């Protein structure tokens, strides 16, 4: 396995996940008013097709 190539590809994917996730959450909060004055409970689930990977990260985002 080419470690450098793998690392760059992984970082590119994670950057895309981070940027697009932030955009969607901001859109939810700003445009729909769904979390007015409160917090949003969020969950991110990571899977990899053809494997048994199933990683969940849960958290809370303060909006008020």
N, C-alpha and C positions, 0 to 999 in steps of 0.2 A: 504494500500500500504506500502511495506517495503521501507522506504526512503533511507536507506543505500544501499540496493540492486539496487534500481532505479538509485541512484547517481553514483554508480560504473559502471553500465551498460551504462549510458549516457556518462560518461567520457571516457570509452573505445571506444565507437562509435565515439565521437568527436576527440579523438586521432588518430584513424584510418583515419578519414576524413582529418585531418590536415597533417598527414605524407604522405598519398598517393597523396593528392593534391599537396603538395610541390614537391614530386618526379615527377609528371607529368609536372608541370610547368618548373622545372629544365631541364627535358628531352627536352621539347619544345625549350627552349632557347639555350641549349648547343648543341643539336644534329641537329636541323633543321635550326638554324639561323633565325628563324621567326621574332625575335624582335631585330635584329641587330641595336644597337645604339639608340633604341627608347624605348617606354614604351608599356606594354601589358595591354589592358583593359580586366578585368576578371569579371565574374559573377558566383556566386554560388547560386543555387536554392535548397531549402530544402522543401521536401514534406513528408507527412506521409500517407501511404496507408490507405484508409478508413476514412480519416478526411479531413477537409477543409484547413489544414495547407499548406500555400504556402508563404515561406519567402525567399526573394531575397536580397543578399548582393552583391553590385557592388564596384569595386575598380580599381586601376591602380598600376601596378608593374613596378618600374623603372629598366631598364636593362642596361642603359648606364652610 
